[in-house]
Amino acid sequence: MSRKLQLLFLFLVPLAVLAGAIWLDATYGTPGRGHAYVVRLDLPPAGMDAALPEVRGPRDARRPLVVLDAGHGGHDPGSGKGSIREKTVALQISSKVRDILLDDGGIRVAMTRETDQYFTLAERFTMARKLGADLFVSIHADSVDSNVARGASVYVLSEKGSTEAAEKMAARENAADTLNGVSLTRTDDTVDAILLDLSQRETQTGSAQAARLLLRELRGTVRLHREQVQSAAFGVLKAPDMPSILFETGFISNPSDEAYLTSEEGQAEIARAAAQAIRVYFARRSDS
């Protein structure tokens, strides 16, 4: 091989390797090209608060305010398969509760989301706190591996779950704040400890009262999975100064519950019971 060919070979080989590396990166390393292993999310810049939702109902700020939180949303569908997803059912029922409360009057209502939108758990209860909510109700639809379990349950915050199933459910719901195992929010152990401190007895009492009233209104109309108020460490309930409950409307993994939760009749019955419980709760609090 001549001297010129040797020099040309030494020059072209590194150039070919570099071109190949650029091609591989452009084909397989760019989102949307090659293998679809990259998930892209439009998240707000760090430190940016979610916009506060609209408060509807009486303009009198002295009127009680309930914030309804339709669980999941956006890239987080929650439980369910195919076209039946928890995020859709939760939003439909939450919207019906809102409409009933507004039609009856006297109570101000806001929703953490009114569209297929994602918010972290902390953003949800932070919205309610900034609005000065008197009650926070997070609405969901449960799911388990078995299709036997069915019925509604109502939960309040507790460091330890009332049952093993409650602890597993809380872990599953709290996982909405992770993506590929990475937390989308930061937590503070000191703050978490304060949230469950006995100094928050008034908040815990209000939460328990609202939960019992909801069970009372559901009983006899909506099938119950648990007859008593349940407790677990749900991240969305960790507001230290605001009564908060989580309402599992039924098991979307159960064919009978799924049919009920997606029907107009079923959603209307659930919404009426929830709205009545909220109204009675505020009436009792105003008398105390």
N, C-alpha and C positions, 0 to 999 in steps of 0.2 A: 504494500500500500504506500502510495506516494506521500510525501510530507504534507502536501496541500490537503489530500483526502483525510489524513489523520487529524489535522487541525480542524477541518470542517466537521468531522465526526464528533470531536470533543466539544464543539460549539453547539451542534444540533441536538445531542442527547440531553443535556440539561434543559434546553429550550423545550424539547418534547415532553419531558417530565413535568415541567412547570405548566405547560398548556394542558396536560392531562389532569393535573391537580386542580386547575381552575375549572375545567369542565366538570369534574366530579363534584366540586363544591357547589357549582351552579345548578347541577342536576339533583343532587341528593341533600344538599345542606340548606337550601332555601325553602321556607314555608310555601306550600302550594305547588311544589314541583317534586318530581321523583316520588319517593315513598312518603305517604301522608302521615308522618309520625310527629309532626309539630302542631301543637294546639295554640292558636292565637286568640287572645282575649283583649278586649278594649277595657282596661281598668283605669280609674281616675288616677291622676298623678299623686304621689305620696303626699299625705298631709291634707289633701283636698276633701272637704266634707261633702257628703251627698246632699243634694238640694232638698229642702224641706217640702213635704207634700202639702197639698191644699187642704185647708180645714173647711168643711162644709157644715151647713146647719145654721143655728142662731148666731147672730153677730155678737151677742152678749158674751164676753169672755168669762163671765161668772158661771156660765152653763158648763156642765161636765163635758170632758173631752175623752173619747175613746179612740185609740189608734188600732186599726185592724191590720194585721200583718199576714198577707197571703204568702205562705211558705214557698221557698225555692224561687225559680224563675231564671230566664235567660239560659246560659249554658248549663245550668243545674236543673234538670227536669224533675228531680225527686224520684219517688217510687213510680211503678207502673211500667207497662210495656207497650210498644207500638204507638198508636195515636192517643191512648188513654194515659196521661201523665199527671202526677200529683200537682205539679205547678199550675196546670190548667184548672183542675178541680178546685184547688185551694183559692184561686183567684175568682172563680165563678161563685163559690159560696160566700167568700168575703164581700164581694160586690153586692150580693143579695142581702146580707146582714146590713151593710151600709144603707142600701135603699130603704129597707124597712125602718131603720132607726130615723132616717131623714124624713120619711113620710109621716111617721108618728110625731115628730117634732120634739123639741126640748133638749136634745142631746147633740153636741157637736161631734163630727166624725172625720177622721183622716185615715188614709190607707198608705202604707209604706210603698206599695206599688199598685198601679192600676193597669199596667201593661206587662208583657212578657219581659221583665227586666230583672237583672241580678243585683242584689245588694248583699254585703257580708252581714253576718249575724249582729256584729257590733253596730254597723250602720243602721240597722233596723231599730234597735231599741234606743240608739242615740237620737234618731229622728224624733221618736216619741218623747224622750226626755226634753229635748230642745223645744218642742211644742208645748211642754207642760202638761202632758197627758195624765189623766186621772186613772186610766186603766189601759193596759196593753194586752191585746188578744192575738196570739199567733195561731193561724189556722193551717192544718196539715191533713194528710191522709196516710194512714199507716201501711206497713207492708212487712210480711214475714215470708220465710221460705215455704211454709205450709200454707195451703189455701183453705184451711179449716177455720183459723181464727177470724173473728169478725166482730163488729160493733165499735162504738165510740168510746174514747177515754179522755179524761181531763187531767192535766199535769200542772204542778207548781214546782218552783225551784227548790232543790235540796242538794247538799254536797254528795249524799249517797242515795242511790235510787231505792224506791220502796220495794222493788223486785229486781231480779236479775234481768228480766225482759225490759224493764224500764231503763236500766243502765245501758243495755245494748241499743235501745231505741235512741237514747240521748247521744250515744257515741255515733250512731248513724246520721242523725240530724246535724250534729256538730261538724261532721265531715264535709258538710256543704261549704265550709270555709277553707277547704284544702283543694289543691289542684295537683294531681300527680304526686301526692304526698307532701306538698309544700304548703305551709300555712299562708293564707292570704291576709291574715290579721295578726297583730302582735298582742300578747297577753302579758299581764303583770301579776305575779304571784301575790304581791301585797294587796293589790286591788281585788283579786279574786277572793282573798281571805276576808276582806272587808264586806264584800257582797253578802256573805253568809254569816256575818257577825250578828250576835243577838241584839245589837243596837238597832237592827232593822226590823224589829218585831212588828211595828205598825204596818210596814209594807207586806210582810209575810202574812199578817192577819188578813189584810185586804185581799191578797192573792187567794188565800184559802177560802174566804167567804165567796168571792166571785166564782171559784171553781165549784164549790158546793151548790151554788145557785144554778150554775149551768147544768150540772148533773140532775138537779131537781127538775129543770124544765125539759131536759131530754128524756127523762124516765117516763115510760109509757107511750112515747111517740117515736123516739129513735132508739134502735137497739143499742145496748151498752155492752162493751167488752169488759169494763171494770166498773163495779157499782160504787166504789169509793174513789176519792181523789188520790191520784198517784203523784209521786215525786221523783225527780231525777235532775242531773246537772245539765240542763239544756242551756247552751250558750246564749240563745236568743232571749232568755228570761233573766239575764244577769244585770238588771238595772236595780241599784240599791234603794232607790227612793220612789219606785213606781210599782203598784200592784200589777202583776203580770201572770198570765196563764197561757198554757199551750193546749190547743183543742185538736185532738186527733179524731177526725170526723168518721172514720171507719177504716177498714182494711181494703185498700185498692187491689191487694193480691187475692182477695176472695171474690169469686164470680158474683155472688149475690150482693155483696157490699158494693162492688164496682158498678153494677147495674143501678143500684140505689143512688150512689154518689154522683153518677153522671146523668141521672134523670132530673127533669124539671121538678117533679113532685118531691123527690128525695131532697134535693138541694133546698127547696122552699121550706120543707119541714125542719131541716137542720137550721136554716137561717132564722126562721121564726123563733125557734127555741133559744138560739144564741142571743137574738135581739131582745127577747123578753128577759132573759137572765141579766143582760147588761142594764136594762131599764130598772129592774128590781134592785140590782146592786147599787145603782146611783141613788135610787129613792131611799134605800136604807141608810146609805152613807150620809145623805143630807139630813136625815132625822137624828143621827147620832151626835 
